[in-house]
Amino acid sequence: MGEGRSPAFYWLAAFFALFVLFLYGPMIVIFILSFQGPTGGLTFPMNGLSVHWFERLWKGGGIVDIQGAFLRSLELGFVVMILTVLLSLSAGLAFRKRFAGSNLLFFVAVASLIVPSIVTSLGIALEFRLLDDFLKKHGPAWIANNLTTTMGTFTSGLGAHLTWTLPFGLLVMFAIFNRFDNRYEEAARDLGASPWQTLRYVVLPIILPSVIGVGLFGFTLSWDEIARSSQAMGEHNTLPMELQALTTTVTTPEIYALGTATTGVSFAVIALAIFAIMVIRSRQARHGSDAGQA
Amino acid sequence: MTAAIVNTPAETAHAKTAKTAIDRVGLPGWLQALPFGLVFLSFFVIPLILVVIVSFWDYNDYEMLPSFTARSYTENFEGCLAQLPDLCTILRTYVSTAKFCFIVWVTTLVIGFTVAYFLAFHVRSTTTQMVLFMVCTIPFWTSNVIRMISWIPLLGRNGLVNDALVHAHIVDHPVEWLLYSPFSVSLAFTHLFTFFMVVPIFNSMMRIDKRLIEAAYDSGASGWQTLWNLIVPLSKPGIVIGSIFVVTIVMGDFITFGVMGGQQIASAGKVVETRLNALQFPPAAANAVILLVVTLMIIVALNRIVDVRKEL
């Protein structure tokens, strides 16, 4: 150890480079192909260079309501992001103390990651169908007569997404608090800060970069989710569901354009989150923590 | 969140005693965890219970009928005993899904372990380590379907791989088994989910005390001996966590099998989906229960190797 590079290093480095090529290569290919000319097909060669397929996509070009799905996914992702941050933060704080049922809750959250998504999705669909039936039969007249379904993007769909994002959020919170130095809190308490003040002015500023990471998890996991959404979205599909449906019907580069646009949003969100984290980190480095500067 | 309670000015005298208690220790843990718990109760626990209940209901062409019957289960296994030693459809589907699980488990484990090992032990600067780690994780933040369809221009009949093979005179005609085949399904799984191996294994490796490796080196262990007798055993928790993720994902998947298999390859998850598309809820639920039981058995088996909770 410590001396020059062993031959193993170069083999492993080459392996790693191939792995990165394997990860990114295919995606780069479809980004290029999405700028295919109007007469181009699903594979190389490129017949010119254009944004033809993006235009067609945005106009709706015969295929389903892409704009609607795009906005719906964006709204849903945003709501999921906020709730994931708030609920995982709160639960993460709870898990630092002992409370009745903490083991059970942890077990349920991890189980939610591991139980096949199609099972969870089916369960949520059944739950809302039975609720519909119940309301139609036994609900008050003003509900029973007007109700079509209680399923929707922001009822069953939101719930389905949260069962996917919250366990990740909680695990990240565990990682955050495992590394958190409790002495900051003790110092704040000794100086007479209330629990809320300790949280607001000491704990939160320190963990803020990681909390942004949780938000990023929440948004991107929701933005790309299909399996859990498949049965639980009600009548309106999300963007990835439309995309999946298109894989069987569309035979033009339009689908690559949609892929490029979707990935663009993911990358923009990642870039934004990384930028925010870097700004906060450099602020912390310059000023120390801003803890206590109310 | 806690602000609303602690800082509300209009507290009654009665509430003030409670407030001082809260001022000292903060909100009780169960209350802070309540919203989180309610989400899982409403959208996970109750739905799972309903799946089990409905799997015992009867059904006809257009609705489910509350009753108690094992019809949805027995229909699945009809003729299975009579057909032995030939496998009936459902057993064949599960055996085939298990085969995919095994193939994908091996490929993701070998690739994931090698990548994690390189990052943890051969990259020396922490910054480089973190940057390379980010490079591995960023694709995880993008859509799985897009990552699947991105194989089409490469593997298709007129794709880059076939072009190269034909040009190099390795084959005369484009080969057909590259896309919409068991090969493309396994490839896509490996492409999508090696991430789930890299992260926990890397995490376990970063916890290994580097002095142990120097001790092994000083005691005359070769590189392979250090790897096999020291690093592999100490990375076991990460390997098991990664394996649980990968195996359960493949077991319950229906999207990758659908898109990359050209809707032609059966899988345990796809059986549920097919029933759902036909709006046959009780049989779908029964198949979901079978899938769940098989998945849980796999996890219990893997969990015997290592206590996952201790390792987080």
Interface residues (C-beta under 8 A of the other chain):
Chain A: M1 S6 A8 F9 L12 A13 F15 F16 F19 V20 F22 L23 Y24 G25 P26 M27 V29 I30 L33 L42 T43 F44 L86 L87 S88 S90 A91 L93 A94 F95 R96 K97 R98 F99 A100 G101 S102 L105 F106 V108 A109 V110 A111 S112 L113 I114 V115 P116 S117 I118 V119 T120 L122 G123 I124 A125 L126 E127 R129 L130 S156 G159 A160 L162 T163 L166 L170 L171 F174 A175 S194 P195 W196 L199 R200 L216 T220 W223 D224 I226 A227 S230 Q231 P240 L243 Q244 T247 T248 I255 Y256 G259 T262 T263 S266 F267 V269 I270
Chain B: M1 T2 A3 V6 N7 I22 D23 R24 V25 G26 L27 P28 G29 W30 L31 Q32 A33 P35 F36 G37 V39 F40 S42 F43 F44 V45 I46 P47 L48 I49 L50 V51 V54 I111 T114 V115 Y117 F118 L119 H122 L132 V135 C136 I138 P139 W141 T142 S143 N144 V145 I146 R147 M148 I149 S150 W151 I152 P153 L154 G156 N158 G159 L160 D163 H191 T194 K210 I213 E214 Y217 G223 I244 F245 T248 M251 G252 D253 F254 I255 G258 V259 Q263 G269 V272 E273 L276 F281 A284 A285 A288 L291 L292 T295 I299 V308 R309 L312
